Amino acid sequence: MRNLTLHRDDLLRLDTMLETALRAFATFFATIGPVEAAVLFATFCPRLSRAERIAVSLKAAGIATSIILFFALFGTAILSALGVTFPALQTAGGIILAFIALDMIFEAQIGGSTISQPESAEALANAGDIAVFPLATPILAGPGAMSGAMLLMANAKGNVADQFSIIAALLTVMAFTLLLLLAAQELREWIGVTAQGVIMRVLGILLAAIAVQSVFNGIAGSGIFIRAL
């Protein structure tokens, strides 16, 4: 009987880890936007050689991963030191992700997951410096990815297994992003504008659902309605 109980506990932990990993993967894939980033990269560097594109891709992916990991590991602690509560982080993170989801669904250009026209012009004028800006940030490591990482790690509540799942999901998405960046020119020609739009809208709907659930959890955890009663 004891062995059966342990087996059920192991299955439950595995199921929780898998659920956390899938949620994290969906969040990072939507906020980082590997396909969109690769298409933008191909637009920014039409004259770069193959070796230069590889160097820029590796540098951008490494910097973006480091930035998101920093916010995932230390962002919540920084906010706590500033007196920001966990429900407040859930609500704020959900609102930011919701704006980015609307941007993805309606192409509203709100600014959470895209770059502005001046930023785009600067990138085109300085193609050799695009690894850090705007490719690593804000295209890959933008506000959505940073807040999403903090929100996911905060939801883990110190559970090491869940935290490991989140970091593994981030590294998986970034590895996939690197592969797309390396094949950016070919991807831009193959995927087409219509297919890219469909992918972005589907991911936007999924991200919107995650964002709304985060807001619900934050409001429920704040206890404001209980205090009002």
Protein Blocks (a to p, Z undefined) as FASTA:
>chain_A
ZZmmmmmmmmmmmmmmmmmmmmmmmmmmmmnommlmmmmmmmmmmmbcfklmmmmmmmmm
mmmmmmmmmmmmmmmmmmmmnopafklmmmmmmmmmmmmmmmmmnononopmmccfklmm
mmmmmmmlmmmpmklpmklmgmklmmmmmmmmmmnnopaklmmmmmmmmmmmmmmmmmmm
mmmmmmmmmnommlmmmmmmmmmmmmmmmmmmmmmmmmmmnommmmmZZ
